[in-house]
Amino acid sequence: MHHCGLGLGSIALGALLSQEQSRGAERASATAPRPPHFPPKAKAVIQLFMAGGPSQLELFDYKPKLQELHGQAVPKSYLEGKRFAFLKPDATLLGTKRTFAKHGESGAEFSELLPHTAKIADQIAIVRTMHTDNFNHGPAKLIAQTGHQLFGNPTFGSWLLYGLGSESENLPGYIVLLSGPRGPRGGSYLWSNGFLPSIYQGTPLRSSGEPILNLANPAGVDRARQERTVQSIARLNALRHQATGDDEIAARTASYEMAFRMQTSAPDLINIADETQETLDLYGVEPGKASFAFNCLLARRLVERGVRCVTLFHTDWDHHGGGENLEANLDMICKQTDQPSSALVQDLARRGMLDETLVVWGGEFGRTPMGEVRATVGRDHHIESYALWLAGGGIRGGQTLGSTDELGFYAAEDAERIHVHDLHATTLHLLGLDHTKLTYKYQGRNFRITDVGGHVVKRLLT
C-alpha cells in the first residue's frame, strides 16, 4: 500500500507537471507570432498621436476663401443642426496667419510650421477629409484608439496584438510612450486591453530613469533569486489555473515572466549609446532629456526588436486661445514634433524598415474655420473634416486624399469622407487582418474595433 501511494503520488505529480508545461506553452503562445488572414504589407505600426486636435487649417489645408472672408459671419447653411464644444453663436470666420507652399513632386501643400515634414512630401499620404463622432476630447480619443466612445473597449494596439501576436520575446508587443506637459485626456483607457485578456494591454515605457516603474529588483535580491521567485509563482499560478480555469491567471504569469526578461532588455532599449551623432541630430535628440524626439527614436528601436505596435502620445494641441493659442503655442509644439516625425520616416526608410512599418500621424479631431476669441485667438473642436498623414507599410505616398469646401468646413463630396472606422479597417488590412474577422466574443456577441462599420480605403494603398 505504501508503494502504491508513492506510485499514485508520482503519477499525479507527473500529470501536474505535464499540465503546467502545457499551460506554460499556452501562455507563451498568447503573444507568440500568429499568421495573418492574408499576406501583409506591414509587420508593425507606429502611431504618432497628437493629443488635443491639431489645426488642419494652420498645417495642411490652406483656404484662400477663408482668408478673404476673415472676420465675417458664417453662412447659416453651414451651421444648421451642428453643435460645437465652446463656440458662441456670434463666432466669425478666421483666416490663418501661416504661409503655405507646395513641396515635392507631388506638390503637396504644407504650412511654414512643418518644414521637416515637407521634406518627406513624396513619402506620405495626406488625408484631409477625416471625420469622427464626438467633439469632446475624452470620447474622441477613445474613438481614435478603440473605435468606440465608451470606456471598456480594447485599443487598436490590443486588437493587433490579439490578432498577430508579437515577434519580440523580451519586450511587450504593445508599448506606449508619453511626452508633453501632461498625459492625454482618457488616461490609461487609451492603451487598455478592455475585455480582451490583460496580456494584450499596452505597456507605458518611460524614456528616462527606470523604463518601467517597479521593474528593478529590490536591494539584496539578485537575478538568480528573482528567477526562483518567478518560477515558484508560476507553479502556484498553474495550480490555481487548474482549479479555476481563469485565463487571467495565465495572463498574470506571462506578465511576471515578461517583466523578468525585461529587467535586461528595457534598460538596453533606452541606452542609445550605440546611436550615431548623425542619427541623434536627425531626430533632434538631446541624450538624457525626455522628449517627443527621444520617443520617436525609441519607437524605431522598438520595432527593430520585434514590437508590434508603438503608440506615442504628445500633448498639448488644444489651441482654443487663452492658455494654448494658434500663435506662440502652436509654433512651440510644431517645433517639438515636426523634425522627429519626419526623421522617423527617413530613418526607417534608410534602414530598409519603412516598407514593413506603417506610420500614422494625427489627433482625435481638427479645428473649426471659425475663431474662438479668448485672451488670444484659437479655434474650437471640429469633427466634420480634419487631417492626418500615413507613410510606409503599403501606403502610396506622394498623394493628398480628399478636398474640403472653400471654407474648410466639410468634405467637398460625401464620397471623400473617411471615418475613423475606415482608418482602422485600412490599417488592419495593411497588417494582413480582415477587420470583419478580427472579433472577440464578449457578453454574448462578437465585438470588433470597427463595430458595424469600416471600409478599406483602397486609394491609400500601393
PLY file of the C-alpha trace (Angstrom):
ply
format ascii 1.0
element vertex 462
property float x
property float y
property float z
element edge 461
property int vertex1
property int vertex2
end_header
0.00 0.00 0.00
2.85 2.34 0.88
4.45 1.71 -2.51
1.09 2.09 -4.20
0.64 5.50 -2.59
4.03 6.62 -3.78
3.20 5.41 -7.24
-0.08 7.31 -7.32
1.63 10.41 -5.97
4.30 10.19 -8.64
1.67 9.78 -11.34
-0.28 12.78 -10.02
2.87 14.91 -9.81
3.89 13.89 -13.29
0.45 14.78 -14.64
0.53 18.14 -12.87
3.96 19.00 -14.24
2.83 17.97 -17.72
-0.21 20.24 -17.43
1.96 23.05 -16.12
4.29 22.73 -19.09
1.30 22.66 -21.42
-0.13 25.80 -19.85
3.28 27.42 -19.99
3.25 26.79 -23.71
-0.24 28.30 -23.89
0.97 31.37 -22.04
3.90 31.73 -24.41
1.62 31.29 -27.40
-0.73 34.06 -26.20
1.59 36.69 -27.66
3.66 34.49 -30.00
3.53 35.45 -33.70
0.38 34.20 -35.41
-0.40 34.03 -39.12
-2.40 36.92 -40.60
-5.58 36.43 -42.61
-3.68 37.22 -45.83
-0.15 38.37 -46.79
0.53 41.71 -45.08
2.30 44.78 -46.38
3.35 45.89 -42.86
4.60 43.98 -39.82
4.39 46.79 -37.28
2.66 50.13 -36.76
3.80 53.34 -35.08
1.06 55.79 -34.11
2.15 59.39 -33.63
-0.87 60.69 -31.76
-1.11 64.47 -31.43
-3.44 64.68 -28.43
-5.75 67.69 -28.42
-6.58 68.11 -32.10
-4.06 69.78 -34.46
-5.44 72.59 -36.62
-5.55 71.34 -40.19
-6.15 74.93 -41.33
-2.77 76.01 -39.95
-0.89 72.93 -41.18
-2.29 71.08 -44.21
-5.39 72.73 -45.69
-4.95 76.30 -46.97
-8.20 78.08 -47.86
-7.94 81.34 -49.86
-11.70 81.94 -49.49
-11.39 81.70 -45.73
-8.68 84.35 -45.87
-10.93 86.55 -47.99
-13.89 86.23 -45.61
-11.84 86.58 -42.42
-13.91 88.27 -39.69
-17.25 87.77 -41.42
-20.22 85.77 -40.16
-20.51 82.11 -41.03
-23.19 81.30 -43.63
-26.18 79.83 -41.77
-26.27 76.81 -44.08
-23.00 75.62 -42.57
-24.30 75.63 -39.02
-27.78 74.13 -39.25
-28.11 71.18 -36.89
-24.49 71.45 -35.73
-23.18 71.67 -32.18
-19.75 72.77 -31.02
-17.86 72.34 -27.78
-17.32 76.03 -26.91
-18.16 78.31 -29.85
-20.69 81.09 -29.35
-23.35 81.89 -31.99
-21.59 85.11 -32.99
-18.27 83.40 -33.86
-16.79 84.67 -37.11
-14.59 83.10 -39.75
-10.86 83.05 -39.01
-8.18 83.10 -41.67
-4.71 81.78 -40.91
-1.58 83.84 -40.43
0.55 80.99 -41.75
2.01 80.87 -45.24
1.77 77.71 -47.34
3.89 76.31 -50.16
3.90 73.24 -52.39
6.61 70.62 -51.90
7.98 67.55 -53.63
7.00 66.12 -56.97
3.52 65.60 -55.58
3.06 69.31 -54.95
1.56 68.68 -51.51
0.86 71.86 -49.56
2.38 72.41 -46.14
2.48 75.45 -43.91
5.67 77.12 -42.78
5.25 75.35 -39.44
6.15 71.95 -40.97
9.43 72.45 -42.87
10.72 68.97 -41.98
7.50 67.12 -42.80
7.53 68.98 -46.13
10.81 67.18 -46.94
9.00 63.82 -46.95
6.07 65.06 -49.04
6.55 62.29 -51.60
6.71 59.55 -48.96
3.49 60.34 -47.11
-0.20 60.29 -47.95
-2.21 63.19 -46.53
-5.90 62.71 -45.77
-7.84 65.99 -45.49
-11.35 64.60 -45.02
-11.24 62.54 -41.84
-14.30 62.72 -39.62
-15.34 61.35 -36.23
-18.40 61.23 -33.96
-17.76 63.21 -30.78
-16.39 66.74 -30.25
-15.19 66.16 -26.66
-11.58 65.14 -26.13
-12.03 62.04 -23.98
-14.67 60.29 -26.13
-12.97 61.37 -29.37
-9.65 59.94 -28.21
-11.42 56.70 -27.28
-12.93 56.54 -30.77
-9.50 57.13 -32.30
-7.92 54.37 -30.22
-10.77 51.88 -29.67
-13.39 52.68 -32.31
-15.94 53.36 -29.54
-16.62 56.41 -27.38
-17.31 54.47 -24.18
-14.73 53.13 -21.74
-14.04 49.40 -21.61
-13.16 48.52 -25.20
-9.77 47.26 -26.43
-7.48 49.72 -28.14
-6.05 49.28 -31.62
-2.74 48.01 -30.26
-4.51 45.41 -28.12
-6.56 44.18 -31.08
-3.40 43.98 -33.17
-1.51 42.02 -30.52
-4.52 39.71 -30.09
-4.67 39.13 -33.85
-1.00 38.79 -34.73
0.98 38.34 -31.54
4.48 39.78 -31.31
7.90 38.92 -32.69
9.59 40.27 -29.56
10.37 37.76 -26.79
11.92 40.22 -24.35
9.65 43.24 -24.71
5.85 43.63 -24.66
4.28 43.57 -28.11
2.37 46.81 -27.50
4.21 49.77 -25.97
3.09 53.32 -25.19
5.35 56.39 -24.98
4.22 59.70 -23.47
5.54 63.24 -23.91
4.27 66.77 -23.44
3.30 68.72 -20.32
0.71 66.15 -19.13
-0.86 62.84 -20.02
-3.65 62.64 -22.61
-7.28 63.00 -21.52
-8.62 59.49 -21.16
-5.52 58.21 -19.40
-4.74 54.51 -19.38
-8.02 53.68 -21.11
-6.25 54.82 -24.27
-3.98 51.77 -24.13
-6.33 49.40 -22.32
-6.98 45.79 -23.29
-10.68 46.35 -22.49
-12.46 43.00 -22.44
-9.54 41.17 -24.09
-7.22 39.19 -21.76
-4.87 41.54 -19.90
-1.81 40.10 -21.66
-2.83 42.32 -24.59
-2.82 45.67 -22.77
-0.35 48.39 -23.68
2.73 48.89 -21.53
3.78 52.51 -20.83
7.55 52.91 -21.14
9.38 55.85 -19.60
12.17 57.43 -21.63
14.26 58.40 -18.59
15.04 56.86 -15.21
13.54 53.40 -14.76
11.93 52.46 -18.11
9.10 50.78 -16.20
8.36 51.54 -12.56
8.98 48.72 -10.06
10.80 46.64 -12.69
14.17 46.62 -10.92
14.86 44.12 -8.13
14.79 45.35 -4.53
18.11 45.75 -2.79
19.62 42.38 -1.85
17.68 40.38 -4.46
19.96 39.08 -7.21
18.85 37.72 -10.59
19.09 34.04 -9.54
16.83 34.63 -6.55
14.42 36.60 -8.72
14.29 33.74 -11.22
13.46 31.25 -8.47
10.70 33.57 -7.24
9.16 33.86 -10.71
9.28 30.07 -11.16
7.63 29.49 -7.77
4.87 31.99 -8.56
4.34 30.28 -11.90
3.87 26.90 -10.18
1.36 28.34 -7.72
-0.49 30.09 -10.51
-0.58 26.85 -12.51
-2.30 25.11 -9.59
-4.80 27.94 -9.29
-5.41 27.99 -13.02
-6.04 24.24 -12.95
-8.64 24.72 -10.23
-10.45 27.74 -11.70
-9.74 27.79 -15.44
-9.37 31.59 -15.18
-7.32 32.80 -18.18
-6.36 35.96 -16.29
-4.16 33.80 -14.05
-2.23 32.64 -17.10
-2.01 36.23 -18.31
-0.64 37.32 -14.91
2.03 34.61 -15.04
3.02 35.66 -18.54
3.34 39.25 -17.27
5.66 38.16 -14.44
7.81 36.24 -16.87
7.92 39.15 -19.33
8.88 41.54 -16.53
11.75 39.23 -15.57
13.07 39.23 -19.15
12.59 43.00 -19.41
14.92 43.67 -16.49
17.71 43.33 -19.03
16.03 44.30 -22.30
14.31 47.54 -21.17
17.43 49.35 -19.86
19.28 48.29 -23.01
16.48 49.76 -25.12
16.73 53.28 -23.71
20.54 53.25 -23.71
21.19 54.99 -27.02
24.99 55.00 -26.77
25.12 52.86 -29.93
23.32 55.51 -32.00
25.48 57.77 -34.17
25.60 61.51 -33.63
24.20 61.91 -37.13
21.11 59.91 -36.11
20.66 61.91 -32.90
20.92 65.14 -34.90
18.42 63.84 -37.46
15.78 63.41 -34.75
16.91 66.38 -32.68
17.56 64.16 -29.67
19.41 65.52 -26.66
20.78 62.49 -24.74
19.38 62.27 -21.23
16.46 64.58 -21.99
12.95 63.14 -22.26
11.16 64.45 -25.36
8.96 63.52 -28.30
12.16 63.33 -30.37
13.63 60.75 -27.99
10.40 58.77 -28.10
10.43 58.72 -31.91
13.94 57.25 -31.79
12.77 54.71 -29.20
9.86 53.79 -31.48
12.30 52.85 -34.23
14.39 50.84 -31.77
11.27 49.05 -30.54
10.06 47.92 -33.96
13.63 46.81 -34.70
13.26 44.50 -31.71
10.01 42.99 -32.97
7.44 45.08 -31.08
4.14 45.01 -32.98
2.58 48.36 -32.04
4.10 51.55 -30.60
1.83 54.49 -29.76
3.31 57.91 -28.97
1.03 60.45 -27.28
2.15 64.08 -27.34
0.16 66.87 -25.67
-0.99 69.83 -25.88
-2.62 70.53 -29.25
-5.81 72.03 -27.79
-5.44 75.55 -29.19
-8.63 77.39 -28.23
-6.91 80.66 -27.41
-6.06 81.76 -23.91
-3.84 79.12 -22.31
-2.97 77.50 -25.64
-3.24 79.53 -28.84
-2.56 79.43 -32.58
0.48 81.66 -32.27
3.32 81.04 -29.81
1.91 77.73 -28.52
1.36 76.26 -31.98
4.86 77.35 -33.02
6.33 75.63 -29.98
4.54 72.31 -30.35
5.29 72.12 -34.07
8.98 72.64 -33.29
8.77 69.77 -30.80
7.13 67.32 -33.22
7.84 68.28 -36.85
11.52 67.28 -37.06
11.23 63.99 -35.11
8.15 62.85 -37.06
9.93 63.45 -40.35
13.14 61.89 -39.04
11.33 58.71 -38.06
10.10 58.20 -41.63
13.54 59.00 -43.07
15.35 56.75 -40.59
13.03 53.81 -41.22
13.46 54.28 -44.97
17.25 54.34 -44.94
17.34 51.21 -42.77
15.04 49.33 -45.13
12.29 49.21 -42.50
9.71 51.65 -43.87
8.17 49.17 -46.31
7.22 46.94 -43.38
6.41 49.65 -40.82
3.25 51.74 -41.01
3.45 55.25 -39.52
0.26 57.21 -38.77
0.32 60.88 -37.65
-2.80 62.66 -36.39
-5.08 63.57 -33.50
-8.64 62.92 -32.38
-10.20 65.73 -34.46
-9.34 69.08 -36.06
-10.23 72.74 -35.52
-13.08 74.94 -36.76
-12.87 77.53 -39.57
-14.40 79.96 -37.05
-12.26 81.68 -34.47
-12.72 81.36 -30.74
-11.65 84.60 -29.12
-10.47 84.29 -25.55
-7.42 86.08 -24.19
-5.81 85.19 -27.52
-7.21 83.69 -30.71
-7.79 79.99 -31.23
-10.20 77.52 -32.81
-12.81 75.14 -31.38
-13.01 71.37 -31.86
-14.05 70.26 -35.35
-15.17 66.72 -36.21
-16.52 67.22 -39.75
-13.17 67.34 -41.53
-9.64 67.11 -40.21
-6.26 65.98 -41.50
-3.70 63.28 -40.82
-0.93 61.54 -42.73
0.35 58.00 -43.21
3.61 56.56 -44.52
5.24 53.20 -45.22
3.76 49.74 -44.85
1.85 49.62 -48.15
0.78 53.28 -48.25
1.08 55.02 -51.62
3.00 58.17 -50.76
3.00 61.46 -52.61
-0.77 61.91 -52.65
-3.41 64.01 -50.92
-6.79 62.35 -50.46
-9.98 64.34 -50.20
-10.68 68.03 -50.51
-12.78 70.28 -48.31
-15.16 73.07 -49.27
-13.92 76.62 -49.74
-14.15 77.35 -46.02
-12.58 74.06 -44.89
-15.75 73.05 -43.08
-16.97 69.86 -44.80
-15.64 67.37 -47.32
-16.32 68.70 -50.83
-18.00 65.38 -51.67
-19.56 62.84 -49.31
-17.70 60.03 -51.09
-14.41 61.56 -49.94
-15.25 61.38 -46.23
-13.11 58.88 -44.29
-14.34 57.80 -40.87
-12.13 56.56 -38.04
-13.60 53.08 -38.63
-12.29 53.27 -42.21
-8.85 54.21 -40.94
-8.84 51.22 -38.57
-10.08 48.86 -41.29
-7.37 50.11 -43.67
-4.60 49.89 -41.08
-5.55 46.33 -40.14
-5.73 45.42 -43.84
-2.14 46.59 -44.34
-1.13 44.34 -41.45
-2.83 41.36 -43.06
-6.04 41.35 -41.00
-9.65 41.49 -42.17
-11.36 43.81 -39.68
-14.65 41.92 -40.03
-12.96 38.68 -38.95
-10.89 40.08 -36.09
-13.54 39.55 -33.42
-13.84 38.55 -29.77
-16.97 37.18 -28.14
-17.95 39.18 -25.06
-21.28 39.37 -23.25
-22.92 37.18 -25.84
-21.90 38.96 -29.03
-18.85 39.25 -31.27
-17.12 42.61 -30.96
-14.64 44.22 -33.35
-12.81 47.55 -33.40
-14.87 48.81 -36.36
-18.20 47.89 -34.71
-20.63 47.52 -37.66
-18.80 49.93 -39.97
-15.44 50.38 -41.64
-14.25 50.12 -45.23
-10.72 49.70 -46.55
-9.65 52.92 -48.27
-8.09 51.38 -51.36
-6.95 54.73 -52.74
-4.39 54.87 -49.94
-2.76 51.58 -50.88
0.13 50.82 -53.22
0 1
1 2
2 3
3 4
4 5
5 6
6 7
7 8
8 9
9 10
10 11
11 12
12 13
13 14
14 15
15 16
16 17
17 18
18 19
19 20
20 21
21 22
22 23
23 24
24 25
25 26
26 27
27 28
28 29
29 30
30 31
31 32
32 33
33 34
34 35
35 36
36 37
37 38
38 39
39 40
40 41
41 42
42 43
43 44
44 45
45 46
46 47
47 48
48 49
49 50
50 51
51 52
52 53
53 54
54 55
55 56
56 57
57 58
58 59
59 60
60 61
61 62
62 63
63 64
64 65
65 66
66 67
67 68
68 69
69 70
70 71
71 72
72 73
73 74
74 75
75 76
76 77
77 78
78 79
79 80
80 81
81 82
82 83
83 84
84 85
85 86
86 87
87 88
88 89
89 90
90 91
91 92
92 93
93 94
94 95
95 96
96 97
97 98
98 99
99 100
100 101
101 102
102 103
103 104
104 105
105 106
106 107
107 108
108 109
109 110
110 111
111 112
112 113
113 114
114 115
115 116
116 117
117 118
118 119
119 120
120 121
121 122
122 123
123 124
124 125
125 126
126 127
127 128
128 129
129 130
130 131
131 132
132 133
133 134
134 135
135 136
136 137
137 138
138 139
139 140
140 141
141 142
142 143
143 144
144 145
145 146
146 147
147 148
148 149
149 150
150 151
151 152
152 153
153 154
154 155
155 156
156 157
157 158
158 159
159 160
160 161
161 162
162 163
163 164
164 165
165 166
166 167
167 168
168 169
169 170
170 171
171 172
172 173
173 174
174 175
175 176
176 177
177 178
178 179
179 180
180 181
181 182
182 183
183 184
184 185
185 186
186 187
187 188
188 189
189 190
190 191
191 192
192 193
193 194
194 195
195 196
196 197
197 198
198 199
199 200
200 201
201 202
202 203
203 204
204 205
205 206
206 207
207 208
208 209
209 210
210 211
211 212
212 213
213 214
214 215
215 216
216 217
217 218
218 219
219 220
220 221
221 222
222 223
223 224
224 225
225 226
226 227
227 228
228 229
229 230
230 231
231 232
232 233
233 234
234 235
235 236
236 237
237 238
238 239
239 240
240 241
241 242
242 243
243 244
244 245
245 246
246 247
247 248
248 249
249 250
250 251
251 252
252 253
253 254
254 255
255 256
256 257
257 258
258 259
259 260
260 261
261 262
262 263
263 264
264 265
265 266
266 267
267 268
268 269
269 270
270 271
271 272
272 273
273 274
274 275
275 276
276 277
277 278
278 279
279 280
280 281
281 282
282 283
283 284
284 285
285 286
286 287
287 288
288 289
289 290
290 291
291 292
292 293
293 294
294 295
295 296
296 297
297 298
298 299
299 300
300 301
301 302
302 303
303 304
304 305
305 306
306 307
307 308
308 309
309 310
310 311
311 312
312 313
313 314
314 315
315 316
316 317
317 318
318 319
319 320
320 321
321 322
322 323
323 324
324 325
325 326
326 327
327 328
328 329
329 330
330 331
331 332
332 333
333 334
334 335
335 336
336 337
337 338
338 339
339 340
340 341
341 342
342 343
343 344
344 345
345 346
346 347
347 348
348 349
349 350
350 351
351 352
352 353
353 354
354 355
355 356
356 357
357 358
358 359
359 360
360 361
361 362
362 363
363 364
364 365
365 366
366 367
367 368
368 369
369 370
370 371
371 372
372 373
373 374
374 375
375 376
376 377
377 378
378 379
379 380
380 381
381 382
382 383
383 384
384 385
385 386
386 387
387 388
388 389
389 390
390 391
391 392
392 393
393 394
394 395
395 396
396 397
397 398
398 399
399 400
400 401
401 402
402 403
403 404
404 405
405 406
406 407
407 408
408 409
409 410
410 411
411 412
412 413
413 414
414 415
415 416
416 417
417 418
418 419
419 420
420 421
421 422
422 423
423 424
424 425
425 426
426 427
427 428
428 429
429 430
430 431
431 432
432 433
433 434
434 435
435 436
436 437
437 438
438 439
439 440
440 441
441 442
442 443
443 444
444 445
445 446
446 447
447 448
448 449
449 450
450 451
451 452
452 453
453 454
454 455
455 456
456 457
457 458
458 459
459 460
460 461
